[in-house]
């Protein structure tokens, strides 16, 4: 399988047909998102997987009633942590120690580096930083879906405040950042299906130094 061919196959699908995505393929997409790199490896965001149709109907007005919200098989909401605390750093250090079977004390320098970052930035700056990490994971999800020939639509056209209210994200200490609709294209009704992909030329896009 050529990854370049698959990237040319994918596009931001405008209409989906409601068809279910194969469970193995869907899990592969979730795995790619979970395995995406993040700064310090902290993963300061969560991904809400919404398959319930009634919940998605409630989400639709917050998302400008874009049809993918209800036509997709699933909606993934990437939500950044509202705050990053020293307890979060401590939990991460213990996770590393447990996973790699090493004493937590051996990670003290790394822990101090994380605490230095947390303490040197405002919570607003940390939210921006966390949001950037979520976008890295979004990219991995898009790529994995293309390899699996599963259609996706990355979506920013929504009201974070309204969506957070519907999903009660404030109670979870989260703030929605970006959405990924996952499903299969409605080839007959999607005006972009089969359209040539438009990108800047490589000569214009890349600057070689």
N, C-alpha and C positions, 0 to 999 in steps of 0.2 A: 504494500500500500504506500503510495506517495503522499507524504504530508502536504506537499504543495498542491497536489490535485485536490485533496480534501479541503484545503483552505480556500481554493477557488470554488469548490462546491458549495460551501456555506455562505450564507448571507443573513442579514438581520430580517428574519421572517416576519412578515406583516400579518399574515393570516395562517392560522393553524386549524387542523381538522379534528381535533379532539381525540385522535388515536393514542392509545397508551404506548409509552416507551417501554421497550424490553427491559425487564428488571435488572438483568446483568449489565446492560449498557448504561442504564441510569445509575447503578451503583458505581460503575467505572468513572462516570462523570463526577459523582460525589467524592470518590477516592482521589481523583486528580485535584479537586478543590482543596481537600483536606491536606494533601501532600505538597501543595504550593509553598514556595519559600516565602518567609516574611522576615522583616528586620528583627534580628536577635532570636528568631524562631518563636516569638511570643504569641503569634496568632491573636491579636487583640480585637477579634470580631467573632461573630457567630453567623451561621447560615440557617435561616428558617425555611424549612421545606414545606410548602403549602400545596397539598393535593386536594384537600376538602373543598368541594365545589361551593358550598354555602359561604365559607370563609372568603373565597375568591370573589364571589358576588359582592360581598361587603367591601372588599378591597378595590373593586373596579372604579367607583367614583373618585377615590383618592389617586387613581392612576389614569385620570382623564378618560375613563371608560374605553381604554385601548382593548381591542378584541382579544389579544393574546392572553390577557389575564384570565379569561374564562375558557378560551379555546385550547390552551396548552394542556399538557398532561400534568405539569407541575410548575409552580412558581418558586424560585429561590430568591429569598430576600437576604442580601448581605447587609449585616447590621453591625456597626462599630460599637465598641465599648464606650459608654458615656464617660467613664472614668477609669483610670488605671492606677491601682493602689500598690502599696508595698506588699499587701497580702497576695495580690496577683503575681508579683515577682517571686514571692516565697513559694507559692503553689507551683509555679513553673520550674523553679529550681528543684523542688522535691520530685516533680515529674521526670526531670532529666536524670536525677540520681536513681530513681526507681527503675526507669527504663534501661539505663546503662549499667545498673548495678555498681554504682560508685558512691562514696560518702558525700553527702551534701556539702560538707565542709570543704571538700576539694574544689567546689564551684564558687567559693566565696568571692574571688576576684570578679568572676562573671556576674555574680549577683550584685556586687557593688557598681558594676558598669550599668546594669539595668536600672538600679536605684538612682544612679546619677542622671540617667536620661529622664526618668520620671520626675525627679525633683527639680530638674533644670527647666522644665517646660510647663506652661499653663495647661489646664485641662482642655482648653479650647485648642491649643496647639497639638496636644496629644490626640484629640478626636480627629484632627486633620491627618495626623500621622497614621492613626489606626485605619482611617478611611482609605488611605493610599495602599495599605497592606491588603485590604479587602479587594481592591481593584486588581492586584496581582493575582489573587485567587480566582477572580472573575475571568481573567485571561486564560488561566489554566482550564477552567470549566468550558470556555468557548472552544479551546483547542481540542480538548478531549471529546467534546460532543461532535466536532467536525470529523474526528477520526472514527467515531462510532456511527456516522451518518445520522445523527440526531439533530434536529433543527433547534435553533435558539434565537432569542432576541434579547440583547442587553438593553435595559430600559432605565433612563433617568427622568423621564417625563412623568413625575408623580410628586405628590405633596408629602414630604417626609413626616410632617406633623400629623397629617390625617392618617397616613398609613400606620404610623407608630401607635396611634390611638386604637385603630381597628385590631392590631395584633398585640396590643398592650405591651409594647416593647419597653416603655418607661419602667414598668414593674420589673423588667429583666435587666435593667441597666444598659439598654441598647438603643441605638439610633439608626434607622434605615439609611443606607447609603446608595445602593444600586440594586436593581432587580434583574434576574435572568429567567425568562420564560423558556421552558424546555418542552418540546413536543415534536410534531411532524407537520410539515408545510401543507397547506391547502392549495395544491398546485393550480387548481382551476380558478381560484379566486384571489390569489396573491399576485398583484401586478408586478412584483419584483422577481417572481419565479422565472428563471431562465435569462434574466437580464445580465448583460455583460458587467463584470465587476469593474468599477471605476476607481483607479488609484493614480497618484502622481507617478511620473516616470522615475525609475531608479536613479537616473542622472540628476533629477531635480530633488529627489527625496533624501538621498544619502550624500553626506559631505565627507569626503575622504581626506584625511590630513596626513 
